Amino acid sequence: MRIKHGFVGLAVAVLMCTPALADEDEGGFSGNVTIASDYSFRGQSQTNLLPAVQGGFDYELDNGFSFGTWASNVNFGDGTSQELDLYVGFTQSLNDTTSLSFSLIQFEYPGEGENLDYQEITASLDISSISLGFAYSPSYVGVDDWQFTYLSAGYGTTLGENVDFSASIGLNSADDIGGEGEDTYIDYAVGFSVPIKGIDIGLQVVGTNIEDSDIGEGRLVFSLSKSL
């Protein structure tokens, strides 16, 4: 991956300048910041295989509701440079190992990409180390009546004392979404994460089964993340 010196400098500054918010857990606030060699979303690069700086804040209520926002730079080759996500969610614990979650997400692309704005409704069932997910959009990436559905399954566990392992697979469905008349495509991700001095260092293999897609081919994604 091509990581320029200016980007590395910004990455270090963002990661190390984590203010008092990191020590304030009162009120259910939390935050996160990530530096990644690529922004992969459902297997496809959102930054044209270039690095991304990402971050967000969440607020959780005692009754299971949560609110949050998340942002990243993007590069679709059409002048769109930013993604801003806003969401409201609800999680209900069914027992000690099982929970059910729902959310409504607004995907915003300010400036040149505002015509891409769209909404998704999601649901997930977490059973111990396994997660099953569903997402639906009635107007995917801002296209009227372009209905999109997403089915996913994931697994996560801890290896040894502090190495996190995760794997996921997803089925994306919409008219011609896979190119050349294909109405489906599969995405996948397998990776590890290790915390070192408060920073999570991650390495993933991500990609899709879309043929002849530079932004969807199998590749490595390296990331540095910090919780606030």
C-alpha positions as CSV (number, residue, x, y, z in Angstrom):
1,M,0.0,0.0,0.0
2,R,1.2,3.5,-0.8
3,I,1.4,5.5,2.5
4,K,2.9,9.0,2.1
5,H,5.0,10.6,4.8
6,G,2.4,13.4,5.4
7,F,-0.2,10.7,6.0
8,V,2.0,9.0,8.6
9,G,2.6,12.2,10.4
10,L,-1.1,12.9,10.6
11,A,-1.7,9.3,11.8
12,V,0.7,9.6,14.7
13,A,-0.7,13.0,15.7
14,V,-4.3,11.7,15.7
15,L,-3.4,8.6,17.7
16,M,-1.3,10.2,20.3
17,C,-3.4,13.3,20.9
18,T,-6.3,11.6,22.6
19,P,-7.6,14.1,25.2
20,A,-9.3,13.7,28.6
21,L,-12.3,12.2,26.8
22,A,-10.5,8.9,27.0
23,D,-10.7,9.0,30.8
24,E,-14.4,10.0,30.9
25,D,-16.7,7.0,30.9
26,E,-19.5,8.9,32.6
27,G,-22.7,9.3,30.6
28,G,-22.0,6.3,28.3
29,F,-19.7,8.3,25.9
30,S,-17.1,6.4,23.9
31,G,-15.0,7.1,20.9
32,N,-12.6,5.6,18.5
33,V,-10.0,6.6,15.9
34,T,-8.4,4.5,13.2
35,I,-5.6,4.9,10.7
36,A,-5.9,2.3,7.9
37,S,-4.0,1.4,4.7
38,D,-7.4,1.2,3.0
39,Y,-11.1,1.8,3.8
40,S,-12.8,-1.5,2.9
41,F,-16.6,-1.7,3.2
42,R,-18.2,-5.0,2.4
43,G,-15.0,-6.1,0.6
44,Q,-14.7,-3.1,-1.7
45,S,-12.2,-0.2,-1.2
46,Q,-13.9,3.2,-0.6
47,T,-10.6,5.0,-1.0
48,N,-9.4,3.6,-4.3
49,L,-6.8,1.4,-2.3
50,L,-5.4,4.5,-0.6
51,P,-5.1,5.2,3.2
52,A,-8.0,6.4,5.4
53,V,-8.3,8.3,8.7
54,Q,-11.5,7.4,10.5
55,G,-13.2,8.1,13.8
56,G,-16.4,8.3,15.6
57,F,-18.3,8.9,18.9
58,D,-21.1,6.9,20.5
59,Y,-23.5,7.5,23.4
60,E,-25.2,4.6,25.1
61,L,-28.2,4.8,27.4
62,D,-29.1,2.4,30.2
63,N,-32.2,1.3,28.4
64,G,-30.4,-0.2,25.4
65,F,-30.6,2.7,23.0
66,S,-27.5,4.3,21.5
67,F,-26.6,7.2,19.2
68,G,-23.5,7.7,17.2
69,T,-21.6,9.2,14.4
70,W,-18.6,8.0,12.4
71,A,-16.6,9.6,9.6
72,S,-13.9,8.7,7.0
73,N,-12.2,10.1,3.9
74,V,-13.3,8.3,0.7
75,N,-12.2,8.5,-3.0
76,F,-14.7,7.4,-5.6
77,G,-13.0,9.2,-8.4
78,D,-15.8,11.7,-8.8
79,G,-14.8,14.4,-6.3
80,T,-16.4,12.7,-3.3
81,S,-14.0,12.9,-0.4
82,Q,-15.9,12.3,2.8
83,E,-18.3,9.9,4.4
84,L,-20.3,10.8,7.5
85,D,-22.5,8.2,9.1
86,L,-25.2,9.0,11.7
87,Y,-27.1,6.2,13.5
88,V,-29.5,5.3,16.2
89,G,-29.6,1.8,17.6
90,F,-31.2,-0.5,20.2
91,T,-29.7,-3.6,21.8
92,Q,-31.6,-6.1,23.9
93,S,-29.8,-8.9,25.9
94,L,-31.8,-12.2,25.7
95,N,-29.5,-14.0,28.1
96,D,-25.8,-14.1,29.2
97,T,-24.6,-15.1,25.7
98,T,-27.2,-13.8,23.3
99,S,-28.3,-10.3,22.2
100,L,-30.4,-8.8,19.5
101,S,-29.6,-5.4,17.9
102,F,-31.3,-3.0,15.5
103,S,-30.1,0.2,14.0
104,L,-31.1,2.9,11.5
105,I,-28.0,4.4,9.7
106,Q,-27.9,7.5,7.5
107,F,-24.9,7.5,5.1
108,E,-23.9,11.1,4.2
109,Y,-21.4,12.1,1.5
110,P,-21.1,15.9,1.9
111,G,-20.2,18.2,-1.0
112,E,-19.8,16.5,-4.4
113,G,-21.2,13.2,-3.2
114,E,-24.5,14.3,-1.7
115,N,-26.4,12.6,-4.4
116,L,-25.1,9.3,-2.9
117,D,-26.8,9.7,0.5
118,Y,-28.9,6.8,1.6
119,Q,-30.3,4.9,4.6
120,E,-30.0,1.4,5.9
121,I,-31.9,-0.6,8.4
122,T,-29.9,-3.3,10.1
123,A,-30.4,-6.2,12.5
124,S,-28.0,-8.6,14.1
125,L,-28.2,-11.6,16.4
126,D,-25.1,-12.2,18.5
127,I,-24.7,-15.7,20.0
128,S,-21.5,-16.1,22.0
129,S,-18.7,-15.8,19.4
130,I,-21.0,-15.9,16.4
131,S,-22.9,-12.9,14.8
132,L,-25.6,-13.1,12.2
133,G,-26.6,-9.9,10.4
134,F,-29.1,-8.4,8.0
135,A,-29.2,-5.0,6.3
136,Y,-31.7,-3.4,3.9
137,S,-31.7,-0.2,1.9
138,P,-34.7,0.9,-0.2
139,S,-32.6,3.4,-2.3
140,Y,-29.0,2.1,-2.2
141,V,-26.3,4.8,-2.7
142,G,-29.0,7.3,-3.5
143,V,-30.5,5.5,-6.4
144,D,-34.3,5.6,-6.3
145,D,-35.9,2.1,-5.9
146,W,-32.5,0.3,-6.1
147,Q,-33.2,-2.1,-3.3
148,F,-30.2,-3.6,-1.5
149,T,-30.1,-6.5,1.0
150,Y,-27.1,-7.8,2.9
151,L,-26.8,-11.1,4.8
152,S,-23.7,-11.7,6.9
153,A,-22.1,-14.1,9.3
154,G,-19.1,-13.5,11.6
155,Y,-17.0,-15.2,14.2
156,G,-14.7,-13.6,16.7
157,T,-12.6,-15.0,19.5
158,T,-9.4,-14.4,21.5
159,L,-6.4,-16.5,20.9
160,G,-4.0,-16.8,23.8
161,E,-4.0,-13.8,26.1
162,N,-4.5,-10.8,23.9
163,V,-4.7,-11.7,20.2
164,D,-8.2,-11.2,18.7
165,F,-9.2,-13.2,15.7
166,S,-12.2,-12.4,13.5
167,A,-13.7,-13.7,10.3
168,S,-16.8,-12.7,8.3
169,I,-18.6,-13.4,5.1
170,G,-21.4,-11.5,3.5
171,L,-23.9,-11.8,0.6
172,N,-24.6,-8.5,-1.2
173,S,-27.8,-8.4,-3.3
174,A,-29.2,-5.8,-5.7
175,D,-29.8,-5.5,-9.4
176,D,-26.4,-5.7,-11.3
177,I,-24.5,-5.1,-8.1
178,G,-21.9,-7.7,-9.0
179,G,-21.2,-6.3,-12.5
180,E,-21.9,-7.9,-15.9
181,G,-25.5,-8.6,-15.0
182,E,-24.8,-10.3,-11.6
183,D,-27.3,-9.5,-8.9
184,T,-25.1,-10.7,-6.0
185,Y,-21.6,-10.8,-4.8
186,I,-19.8,-12.2,-1.8
187,D,-17.4,-10.3,0.4
188,Y,-15.1,-11.7,3.1
189,A,-12.6,-10.6,5.8
190,V,-10.2,-12.5,8.0
191,G,-7.9,-10.8,10.4
192,F,-6.1,-10.5,13.7
193,S,-5.7,-7.6,16.2
194,V,-3.2,-7.2,18.9
195,P,-3.1,-4.3,21.6
196,I,0.3,-2.7,22.1
197,K,0.6,0.2,24.5
198,G,-3.1,1.2,24.2
199,I,-3.2,0.9,20.4
200,D,-4.8,-2.0,18.5
201,I,-2.7,-3.1,15.6
202,G,-4.8,-5.0,13.0
203,L,-4.1,-7.0,9.9
204,Q,-6.9,-8.3,7.7
205,V,-7.3,-10.1,4.4
206,V,-10.4,-8.6,2.7
207,G,-12.0,-8.9,-0.8
208,T,-14.9,-10.0,-2.9
209,N,-15.6,-12.6,-5.6
210,I,-16.3,-9.8,-8.2
211,E,-14.2,-10.5,-11.3
212,D,-11.9,-7.9,-12.8
213,S,-12.5,-5.4,-9.9
214,D,-9.4,-3.6,-8.7
215,I,-11.2,-2.2,-5.6
216,G,-12.7,-5.6,-4.8
217,E,-9.8,-7.9,-5.2
218,G,-8.3,-9.8,-2.3
219,R,-5.7,-7.7,-0.4
220,L,-4.1,-6.9,3.0
221,V,-5.4,-4.0,5.1
222,F,-3.2,-2.8,8.0
223,S,-4.7,-0.6,10.7
224,L,-3.9,1.3,13.9
225,S,-6.9,1.9,16.2
226,K,-7.4,3.5,19.6
227,S,-10.5,3.6,21.8
228,L,-11.2,6.9,23.5
